[in-house]
Amino acid sequence: MKVIIFGATGMIGQGALRESLLAQDVTRVLTVGRRPTGLRHPKLTELTVPDAGDLTAIEDRLDGYDACFYCLGISSAGVDEQTYTRITYDYPAVAAHTLAARNPDLTFVYVSGAGSNPDGRTMWSRVKSRAELEIIKTFKHGYAFRPGFIQPTHGATSRTRLYRVGYDLLAPLTPLIIRWFPRIATTTDALGRAMLRAARTGFPTHIVENADLR
């Protein structure tokens, strides 16, 4: 299996990359993002792009892949709706349409979030919901993952300072949160394995809530 990961330097992307490199049935991993991961691995190829909303320069290198794990995103805190929509909806839509033209049977996993709702009160939930629907409409094997609280594992770290502080404060409690609240909590490595599960066998529903991810 050949896998593409967008946003491999983010916390969730780090988990997806780690699990993909460990998986015996994954033969090639291509990362696409603005920054290199800094990793070296015989399976790994990295492409850096200045703008994830324009993939024309690398289109010819996106053929022959079986799955895409789209982990690129930003926090909505302090971000205006136009910027958030560009990164959270426009970017994955461009990736989806580009890949669908070249790999129509590809499995596309879009990492959304618990609480996404087209009629939600919060801006982020509406934008993420639009992105979910775009992915599901574009791919027969398109999935929107909705994790809740995510514990970073195996050295994964968030690029958002506020999140890093929060994870540090909650660190003593996170094992208990994961154990006692499986419907709302997961880990970066478990999320990565769930993405691989989607690529291998699929899920019965296109929108996958945190409890089903567990």
Stockholm file with secondary structure:
# STOCKHOLM 1.0

chainA/1-214         MKVIIFGATGMIGQGALRESLLAQDVTRVLTVGRRPTGLRHPKLTELTVPDAGDLTAIEDRLDGYDACFYCLGISSAGVDEQTYTRITYDYPAVAAHTLAARNPDLTFVYVSGAGSNPDGRTMWSRVKSRAELEIIKTFKHGYAFRPGFIQPTHGATSRTRLYRVGYDLLAPLTPLIIRWFPRIATTTDALGRAMLRAARTGFPTHIVENADLR
#=GR chainA/1-214 SS CEEEEESTTSHHHHHHHHHHHHCTTCCEEEEEESSCCCCCCTTEEEEECSCTTCCGGGGGGCTTCSEEEECCCCCCTTCCHHHHHIIIIIHHHHHHHHHHHHCTTCEEEEECCTTCCTTCSSHHHHHHHHHHHHHHHHCTEEEEEECCEEECCTTCCCSCHHHHHHHHHHTTTHHHHHHHCTTTEEEHHHHHHHHHHHHHHCCSSSEEEHHHHC
#=GC SS_cons         CEEEEESTTSHHHHHHHHHHHHCTTCCEEEEEESSCCCCCCTTEEEEECSCTTCCGGGGGGCTTCSEEEECCCCCCTTCCHHHHHIIIIIHHHHHHHHHHHHCTTCEEEEECCTTCCTTCSSHHHHHHHHHHHHHHHHCTEEEEEECCEEECCTTCCCSCHHHHHHHHHHTTTHHHHHHHCTTTEEEHHHHHHHHHHHHHHCCSSSEEEHHHHC
//
